[in-house]
């Protein structure tokens, strides 16, 4: 029989099962939060790439309009169109390059979750070691040995 203050094996197993469930839920919540954070960053970078692409395309169209105006009539109006086109192209190129660089540098691996899982494995190994020592606690004759 268990002394006062000691838990039975059934109670310990039940408590361990409950703690493992809580730990698993916490690991899943951490993974979910970390992946949401990475998806938000990816969405922002994707938006920058998209806006940059639209500006590059717009700049190209304005550049074509400047070339057409310049060739059709030799007037100063094409100079203004050329300046606008080059400005849009420069801004678009900067946005596309920045967004592409950020996407390449992003680490999609959930670092916090991996670290927490490694800690959990270490914890489980210590439990295994502790439980294997408990088996040897009682001698074959049934008397208890001091630790």
C-alpha positions in Angstrom: 0.0 0.0 0.0 1.1 3.5 -0.6 2.2 5.7 2.3 0.6 9.0 3.0 1.8 11.6 0.5 2.8 9.0 -2.1 0.8 8.5 -5.3 -0.1 5.1 -6.7 1.2 4.1 -10.1 -2.3 4.5 -11.6 -2.5 8.1 -10.3 1.0 8.8 -11.6 0.2 7.4 -15.1 -3.1 9.4 -15.1 -1.3 12.6 -14.1 1.4 12.0 -16.7 -1.2 11.4 -19.4 -2.9 14.6 -18.5 0.4 16.5 -18.6 1.4 15.0 -21.9 -2.0 16.2 -23.4 -1.5 19.7 -22.0 2.1 19.7 -23.3 0.9 18.5 -26.8 -1.7 21.3 -26.9 0.8 23.9 -25.9 3.2 22.7 -28.6 0.4 22.8 -31.2 -0.5 26.3 -30.1 3.1 27.4 -30.3 3.4 25.9 -33.8 0.2 27.6 -34.9 1.2 31.0 -33.6 4.7 30.8 -35.2 3.3 29.7 -38.6 0.7 32.6 -38.5 3.6 35.0 -37.8 5.6 33.7 -40.8 2.5 33.7 -43.1 1.9 37.4 -42.2 5.5 38.2 -43.1 5.2 36.2 -46.3 1.9 38.1 -47.2 3.6 41.4 -46.7 6.6 40.4 -48.9 4.2 39.1 -51.5 2.3 42.3 -51.5 5.6 44.3 -52.0 6.5 42.0 -54.9 3.0 42.5 -56.4 3.0 46.3 -56.1 6.5 46.4 -57.4 5.5 44.3 -60.4 2.5 46.6 -61.1 4.7 49.7 -60.9 7.3 48.1 -63.2 4.6 47.3 -65.8 3.1 50.8 -65.5 6.5 52.3 -65.9 7.1 50.2 -69.0 3.8 51.4 -70.5 4.6 55.0 -69.7 8.1 54.5 -71.2 6.5 53.2 -74.4 4.2 56.2 -74.5 7.2 58.4 -74.1 9.0 56.7 -76.9 5.9 57.0 -79.1 5.4 60.6 -78.3 9.1 61.3 -78.9 9.1 59.7 -82.2 5.7 60.9 -83.4 6.4 64.5 -82.7 9.6 66.0 -81.5 8.2 68.0 -78.5 9.3 68.5 -74.9 6.2 66.6 -73.6 8.0 63.3 -74.1 10.7 64.4 -71.7 8.3 64.6 -68.9 6.8 61.2 -69.8 10.3 59.7 -69.8 11.1 61.1 -66.4 7.9 59.7 -64.9 8.5 56.3 -66.5 12.1 56.1 -65.2 10.8 57.1 -61.7 8.1 54.4 -61.7 10.6 51.8 -63.0 13.1 52.7 -60.3 10.5 52.5 -57.5 9.1 49.2 -58.8 12.5 47.6 -59.1 13.4 48.6 -55.5 10.2 47.0 -54.2 10.6 43.8 -56.2 14.2 43.4 -55.1 13.4 44.1 -51.4 10.5 41.7 -51.3 12.4 38.9 -53.1 15.4 39.3 -50.8 13.1 39.1 -47.7 11.4 36.0 -49.0 14.7 34.3 -49.7 16.1 35.2 -46.2 13.0 34.0 -44.4 13.4 30.8 -42.5 10.2 28.8 -42.7 11.2 26.3 -40.1 9.3 26.9 -36.8 12.3 27.5 -34.6 10.5 27.8 -31.2 8.4 24.7 -31.8 11.5 22.7 -32.8 13.3 23.9 -29.6 10.3 23.1 -27.4 10.1 19.6 -29.0 13.7 18.9 -28.3 13.2 19.9 -24.6 10.2 17.6 -24.5 12.3 14.7 -25.8 14.9 15.4 -23.2 12.2 15.5 -20.5 10.8 12.2 -21.8 14.2 10.6 -21.7 14.6 11.6 -18.0 11.2 10.1 -17.3 12.3 6.9 -18.9 15.5 6.8 -16.9 13.6 7.6 -13.6 10.9 5.0 -14.2 13.6 2.3 -15.0 15.2 3.1 -11.6 11.9 2.8 -9.8 11.5 -0.8 -11.1 14.6 -1.7 -9.2 13.4 -0.1 -6.1 11.8 -3.1 -4.5 13.9 -6.2 -4.0 12.8 -9.7 -5.1 11.7 -10.4 -1.5 9.3 -7.5 -1.6 11.1 -5.3 1.0 11.9 -1.8 0.0 15.5 -0.5 -0.2 16.5 3.0 0.6 17.4 5.2 -2.3 
